[in-house]
Amino acid sequence: MKLIHSFIFLLLTLCLSCSKSELQVGRGMQYATLLHLDQGEGYVQAEVVNPWNAQEILARYILVPKGAELPANLPQGTLLRTPLERTISLSSLHAALAIELGAAEKICALADTAFVVSPAVRQLLQTGNIQSVGSSMQPDKERLTALQADAILASPYEGANVSANLPTRTPAVLCADYMETSALGRAEWMKFYGLLWGKSDVADSLFDAVETEYLALCQKAQQATKRPRLICDTKEGASWPTPGGNSYLGQLFADAGADYIFAHRPENGTAFLSQEEVIAQGLQSEVWLIKYGATTPLTYAKLSQDFPQSKEFLAYKNRNIWSCNTFHTAYYDEVPFHPERLLRDLISLLHPELLTGHKMLYYQRLSE
C-alpha cells in the first residue's frame, strides 16, 4: 500500500511540474557571476550584475511567454515576451550563437557587418535575412526604430549610457558576458539567450557539452610537467592591451597550463599597460601569442619592423610566436561560447606532447 501511495505521489509531482510555465530555468547558473536566473510562477527573472560594482544590479528582465496572462505581483524590471521573434544584435557573436541554437530567424539585424567572419552569419547577411544597422558604437537610430524589434542585444561599457544611442521604445538587453572572470562563466550566458529565443533546452544541452569537454581538457593540461611563461599581443599606440589576470582569458591561460606573466593583474577585462612594463616582465617569455586583424599575414619580418624591440624577446629568438588573424578566423564569433576550442589550441601549442595530431583552429606559428 505504501508503494502505491508513493507511486501516486510521484505522478502528482510530475503532473504539477509539467503544468508550470513553459519557460523554465534548467540546471541554473553554475559559473557565471554577472547573471542570475530565478524561476518565478509563470516567469523567469534575469538580473545582470554591474561588472564594475558587484553590489549593483545593472539591469533586471522579466521573461514571460507570449500569449500567457501576466502573472500577479510581477517583480519590477523590463518585461520581455518570449520567445523574441525579432532581435537586433550589435555583436556578431550573439548572431552566431542564435544560428547554432537553431534560432537564426530570430536575428533581424546586426552591427559592424564588415567585420563578420562567421560563414553562417555572412550567408544570412548576403541573402538579406539579416540587415545592417551600421556601427555598434553609433548605430543608425532611424533604422533601428524602423525594424520594430522585440529587443536589442548590446554590450555595456563602464561609464557609458548604452541606451542613449538606441530607440527608447525597444528594450536593450545588456550583454555583460564579456566581463565574466571565467571562460565557462561567459559561455554559460548561452542559457539566458536560449531562454530569450525559446531554445532553452538546446542551449542547456550545448553548454553541458562545452562544459564536459572543457573540464576534460583542464585535467589533461594538469599532466604537464612545465608551465611555459606566456605573453600576449603587441603594443597599440602608446599602450599594450593585454588580458587582465581576472579575465576569462587569464583563466583560460592558467587552465591550459601556462604561466601567464600578468596573471597577478586585478582586471577582469583588458589591462592597458605601458610598453616598458611589458618589456621588463616579458622578455623571458617562452611563448608569445599575437591576435590581430589584417588583410595581410603578420610575419617575423613585419613584427620586427613595426616593433624593433621584439627581437629581444626569448619567444622571438626561439621562433615560438603564434598568431591569430581575426580577419581570417571566426575567433570572436566562436570562442566566447566555445572556450573548449581555444583551450584545445592553447594546450596543443603549450604542451604538444599532450595533444598529438590536433589541427589548430585559431593560432598558427608565425611565418618568417
C-alpha positions as CSV (number, residue, x, y, z in Angstrom):
1,M,0.0,0.0,0.0
2,K,2.8,2.4,0.9
3,L,4.4,1.6,-2.5
4,I,1.1,2.5,-4.3
5,H,0.9,5.8,-2.3
6,S,4.5,6.6,-3.2
7,F,3.8,6.0,-6.9
8,I,0.7,8.2,-6.9
9,F,2.6,11.0,-5.1
10,L,5.3,10.7,-7.8
11,L,2.8,11.0,-10.6
12,L,1.2,14.0,-9.0
13,T,4.6,15.7,-8.6
14,L,5.4,15.1,-12.2
15,C,2.0,16.4,-13.4
16,L,2.4,19.6,-11.3
17,S,5.8,20.2,-12.6
18,C,4.6,19.8,-16.2
19,S,1.8,22.2,-15.6
20,K,4.1,25.1,-14.7
21,S,5.1,27.8,-17.2
22,E,6.8,26.6,-20.4
23,L,9.6,29.0,-19.5
24,Q,11.9,27.0,-17.3
25,V,15.3,27.7,-15.8
26,G,17.1,24.3,-16.2
27,R,20.1,23.5,-14.1
28,G,20.6,27.1,-13.3
29,M,23.8,29.1,-13.4
30,Q,26.9,27.4,-12.0
31,Y,29.8,29.5,-13.3
32,A,28.5,33.0,-14.3
33,T,28.9,35.7,-11.6
34,L,27.3,38.6,-13.5
35,L,24.0,36.9,-14.4
36,H,21.3,35.5,-12.1
37,L,18.4,33.5,-13.4
38,D,15.5,32.8,-11.0
39,Q,12.3,30.9,-11.7
40,G,9.1,32.5,-10.7
41,E,5.4,31.5,-11.1
42,G,4.9,31.9,-14.8
43,Y,8.0,34.0,-15.4
44,V,11.8,34.0,-15.2
45,Q,13.7,36.8,-13.6
46,A,17.1,37.6,-15.1
47,E,19.4,40.0,-13.2
48,V,22.6,41.4,-14.8
49,V,25.2,42.4,-12.2
50,N,27.2,45.6,-12.8
51,P,30.7,44.3,-13.7
52,W,32.3,47.5,-12.2
53,N,30.3,47.5,-9.0
54,A,29.3,44.0,-7.8
55,Q,26.9,45.5,-5.3
56,E,24.7,47.0,-8.0
57,I,22.2,45.4,-10.4
58,L,22.8,46.8,-13.9
59,A,19.5,45.5,-15.3
60,R,16.6,43.3,-14.5
61,Y,14.5,41.5,-17.0
62,I,11.2,39.7,-16.5
63,L,10.7,37.0,-19.1
64,V,7.0,35.9,-19.7
65,P,5.9,33.6,-22.5
66,K,4.0,35.2,-25.4
67,G,0.2,34.7,-25.1
68,A,0.4,33.9,-21.4
69,E,-1.5,36.0,-18.9
70,L,0.8,38.3,-17.0
71,P,1.3,36.7,-13.5
72,A,0.2,38.7,-10.5
73,N,2.8,40.6,-8.5
74,L,5.5,40.6,-11.2
75,P,8.8,42.0,-9.9
76,Q,9.9,45.3,-11.3
77,G,12.0,45.1,-14.4
78,T,12.0,45.2,-18.2
79,L,9.3,42.9,-19.5
80,L,10.3,40.7,-22.3
81,R,7.7,38.5,-24.0
82,T,9.4,35.3,-25.1
83,P,10.4,33.9,-27.5
84,L,11.8,37.1,-29.0
85,E,10.9,37.0,-32.7
86,R,12.9,40.0,-33.9
87,T,16.2,40.6,-32.3
88,I,18.8,43.2,-33.2
89,S,22.3,42.1,-32.2
90,L,25.1,44.7,-32.0
91,S,27.7,41.9,-31.9
92,S,28.1,39.1,-34.4
93,L,29.0,36.6,-31.7
94,H,25.4,36.6,-30.4
95,A,24.1,36.2,-34.0
96,A,26.4,33.2,-34.5
97,L,25.1,31.7,-31.2
98,A,21.5,32.1,-32.4
99,I,22.3,30.2,-35.6
100,E,23.9,27.4,-33.6
101,L,20.9,27.2,-31.3
102,G,18.5,26.9,-34.3
103,A,17.2,30.5,-33.8
104,A,18.7,32.1,-36.9
105,E,15.3,33.6,-37.9
106,K,15.2,35.4,-34.6
107,I,18.0,37.8,-35.6
108,C,16.8,40.5,-37.9
109,A,19.7,42.9,-37.9
110,L,23.4,43.2,-36.9
111,A,26.0,45.9,-36.4
112,D,29.6,46.0,-37.7
113,T,28.8,43.7,-40.5
114,A,32.0,44.5,-42.4
115,F,33.9,42.6,-39.7
116,V,31.8,39.4,-39.6
117,V,33.9,36.3,-40.3
118,S,31.4,33.5,-39.4
119,P,30.4,31.9,-42.7
120,A,26.9,31.2,-41.4
121,V,26.3,34.8,-40.4
122,R,27.8,36.1,-43.6
123,Q,25.4,33.9,-45.6
124,L,22.4,35.4,-43.8
125,L,23.7,38.9,-44.5
126,Q,24.2,38.1,-48.2
127,T,20.7,36.8,-48.5
128,G,19.2,39.8,-46.7
129,N,17.8,37.8,-43.9
130,I,19.9,39.9,-41.5
131,Q,20.2,43.6,-42.2
132,S,22.9,46.1,-41.2
133,V,22.4,48.8,-38.7
134,G,25.8,50.5,-39.0
135,S,28.4,50.8,-36.2
136,S,27.9,49.2,-32.9
137,M,29.1,52.3,-31.2
138,Q,26.8,54.6,-33.1
139,P,24.1,52.5,-34.8
140,D,21.6,54.0,-37.2
141,K,18.8,55.0,-34.8
142,E,16.2,55.5,-37.6
143,R,16.9,52.1,-39.0
144,L,16.8,50.5,-35.5
145,T,13.4,52.1,-35.0
146,A,12.0,51.1,-38.4
147,L,12.9,47.4,-37.7
148,Q,10.4,47.3,-34.8
149,A,12.5,44.7,-33.0
150,D,11.5,43.0,-29.7
151,A,14.9,43.8,-28.2
152,I,18.4,44.9,-28.9
153,L,21.4,43.0,-27.6
154,A,24.1,45.5,-26.6
155,S,27.3,45.3,-24.6
156,P,27.6,47.7,-21.6
157,Y,30.7,49.7,-21.0
158,E,31.9,51.4,-17.9
159,G,30.6,54.9,-17.6
160,A,28.7,54.7,-20.8
161,N,24.9,55.1,-21.3
162,V,24.3,52.3,-23.9
163,S,20.6,53.2,-24.2
164,A,21.4,56.8,-25.3
165,N,22.1,55.6,-28.9
166,L,19.1,53.2,-29.0
167,P,15.4,53.7,-29.6
168,T,13.6,54.4,-26.4
169,R,10.7,52.0,-27.2
170,T,12.9,49.0,-27.9
171,P,14.2,47.2,-24.8
172,A,18.0,47.0,-24.6
173,V,19.3,43.7,-23.2
174,L,22.7,44.4,-21.7
175,C,25.1,41.6,-22.6
176,A,27.8,41.8,-19.9
177,D,29.0,38.2,-20.7
178,Y,32.4,39.5,-21.9
179,M,33.2,40.8,-18.4
180,E,32.9,37.3,-16.8
181,T,36.0,36.1,-14.9
182,S,35.9,32.6,-16.2
183,A,35.6,31.0,-19.6
184,L,32.8,28.7,-18.6
185,G,31.1,31.7,-16.8
186,R,31.0,33.6,-20.1
187,A,29.9,30.6,-22.1
188,E,27.1,29.9,-19.6
189,W,25.3,33.1,-20.7
190,M,24.0,31.0,-23.6
191,K,21.4,29.7,-21.2
192,F,19.9,33.2,-21.0
193,Y,20.0,33.7,-24.7
194,G,18.3,30.3,-25.1
195,L,15.5,31.5,-22.9
196,L,15.1,34.6,-24.9
197,W,14.8,32.8,-28.2
198,G,12.7,29.8,-27.0
199,K,15.7,27.5,-27.3
200,S,16.4,26.8,-23.6
201,D,16.7,23.0,-23.9
202,V,19.1,23.4,-26.9
203,A,21.2,25.9,-25.0
204,D,21.4,23.8,-21.9
205,S,22.5,20.7,-23.9
206,L,25.1,22.7,-25.8
207,F,26.5,24.2,-22.6
208,D,26.7,20.7,-21.0
209,A,28.8,19.5,-23.9
210,V,31.0,22.6,-23.8
211,E,31.5,22.1,-20.0
212,T,32.3,18.4,-20.3
213,E,35.0,18.9,-22.9
214,Y,36.4,22.0,-21.2
215,L,36.8,20.2,-17.9
216,A,38.3,17.2,-19.5
217,L,40.9,19.3,-21.3
218,C,41.7,21.0,-18.0
219,Q,42.5,17.7,-16.5
220,K,44.7,16.8,-19.4
221,A,46.6,20.1,-19.0
222,Q,47.4,19.2,-15.4
223,Q,49.5,16.4,-16.7
224,A,52.1,18.9,-18.0
225,T,55.4,18.9,-16.1
226,K,56.2,22.5,-17.0
227,R,54.2,25.8,-17.3
228,P,55.8,27.9,-20.0
229,R,55.9,31.7,-19.5
230,L,53.3,33.3,-21.7
231,I,53.0,36.9,-23.1
232,C,50.1,38.2,-25.3
233,D,49.6,40.6,-28.2
234,T,51.6,43.7,-29.0
235,K,51.6,47.4,-28.4
236,E,48.9,49.6,-29.9
237,G,49.8,53.2,-30.0
238,A,51.1,54.3,-26.6
239,S,49.8,51.3,-24.7
240,W,50.0,47.5,-24.7
241,P,46.5,45.9,-24.3
242,T,46.6,42.5,-22.6
243,P,44.1,40.4,-20.8
244,G,43.8,41.1,-17.1
245,G,44.6,38.3,-14.6
246,N,41.0,38.1,-13.6
247,S,39.6,38.0,-17.1
248,Y,38.2,34.9,-18.7
249,L,41.2,34.7,-21.0
250,G,43.6,35.0,-18.0
251,Q,41.8,31.9,-16.5
252,L,42.0,30.1,-19.9
253,F,45.8,30.6,-19.9
254,A,46.0,29.1,-16.5
255,D,43.7,26.2,-17.4
256,A,45.9,25.5,-20.4
257,G,49.0,25.1,-18.2
258,A,50.6,28.4,-18.9
259,D,52.4,30.8,-16.6
260,Y,50.8,34.0,-17.8
261,I,53.1,36.9,-16.8
262,F,50.2,39.2,-15.9
263,A,48.2,36.7,-14.0
264,H,48.6,38.9,-10.9
265,R,46.8,41.8,-12.6
266,P,43.3,42.5,-11.0
267,E,41.5,43.5,-14.2
268,N,38.6,41.2,-15.3
269,G,38.8,42.8,-18.7
270,T,41.7,44.3,-20.7
271,A,44.7,45.8,-18.9
272,F,46.3,48.7,-20.8
273,L,50.0,48.6,-19.8
274,S,53.0,50.6,-20.9
275,Q,55.4,49.2,-23.4
276,E,58.2,49.5,-20.8
277,E,56.3,47.4,-18.2
278,V,55.6,44.6,-20.7
279,I,59.2,44.5,-21.9
280,A,60.5,44.5,-18.4
281,Q,58.4,41.5,-17.4
282,G,58.0,39.7,-20.7
283,L,61.5,39.4,-22.3
284,Q,61.9,35.8,-21.0
285,S,58.5,34.6,-22.0
286,E,58.8,31.3,-23.8
287,V,55.6,31.6,-25.7
288,W,54.1,34.7,-27.4
289,L,50.5,34.9,-28.6
290,I,49.6,37.7,-31.0
291,K,46.0,38.2,-32.0
292,Y,45.5,40.8,-34.8
293,G,43.2,41.7,-37.7
294,A,44.8,42.4,-41.1
295,T,44.3,41.6,-44.8
296,T,48.0,40.5,-45.0
297,P,49.6,38.0,-42.6
298,L,51.9,39.0,-39.8
299,T,55.4,37.8,-40.1
300,Y,58.6,37.9,-38.1
301,A,60.0,40.5,-40.5
302,K,56.8,42.6,-40.2
303,L,56.8,42.3,-36.4
304,S,60.4,43.4,-36.1
305,Q,59.8,46.3,-38.5
306,D,56.8,47.6,-36.5
307,F,58.2,46.8,-33.1
308,P,62.1,46.6,-33.2
309,Q,62.3,45.5,-29.6
310,S,60.5,42.3,-30.4
311,K,63.9,40.8,-31.4
312,E,64.9,40.9,-27.8
313,F,62.1,38.6,-26.6
314,L,63.0,34.9,-26.0
315,A,60.0,33.7,-27.9
316,Y,61.1,35.7,-31.0
317,K,64.6,34.3,-30.8
318,N,63.3,30.8,-30.4
319,R,60.7,31.2,-33.1
320,N,57.9,30.4,-30.7
321,I,55.4,33.1,-31.6
322,W,51.8,32.1,-32.5
323,S,49.4,34.4,-34.3
324,C,45.7,34.5,-34.9
325,N,44.4,36.7,-37.7
326,T,40.8,37.5,-36.7
327,F,40.1,38.7,-40.3
328,H,40.5,35.0,-41.4
329,T,39.3,33.0,-38.4
330,A,36.0,33.2,-36.6
331,Y,37.7,33.7,-33.3
332,Y,35.4,36.4,-31.9
333,D,32.3,34.6,-33.2
334,E,33.1,31.2,-31.7
335,V,35.4,31.4,-28.7
336,P,33.0,33.2,-26.2
337,F,30.6,30.3,-26.3
338,H,33.1,27.6,-27.2
339,P,36.1,28.2,-25.0
340,E,36.9,24.5,-25.2
341,R,38.0,25.1,-28.8
342,L,40.5,27.8,-27.8
343,L,41.7,25.7,-24.8
344,R,42.5,22.8,-27.1
345,D,44.6,25.1,-29.3
346,L,46.4,26.5,-26.3
347,I,47.2,23.1,-24.8
348,S,48.4,21.9,-28.2
349,L,50.9,24.8,-28.6
350,L,52.0,24.9,-25.0
351,H,52.2,21.1,-24.4
352,P,52.2,19.4,-27.8
353,E,53.0,16.1,-26.2
354,L,49.6,16.1,-24.6
355,L,47.5,16.6,-27.8
356,T,49.2,14.9,-30.7
357,G,47.6,15.4,-34.1
358,H,45.5,18.4,-33.1
359,K,44.7,20.7,-36.1
360,M,44.9,24.3,-34.9
361,L,41.7,26.3,-35.3
362,Y,42.8,29.8,-34.4
363,Y,46.6,30.1,-33.7
364,Q,49.3,29.3,-36.2
365,R,53.1,29.6,-36.0
366,L,54.2,32.9,-37.1
367,S,55.9,32.7,-40.5
368,E,59.2,34.3,-41.5
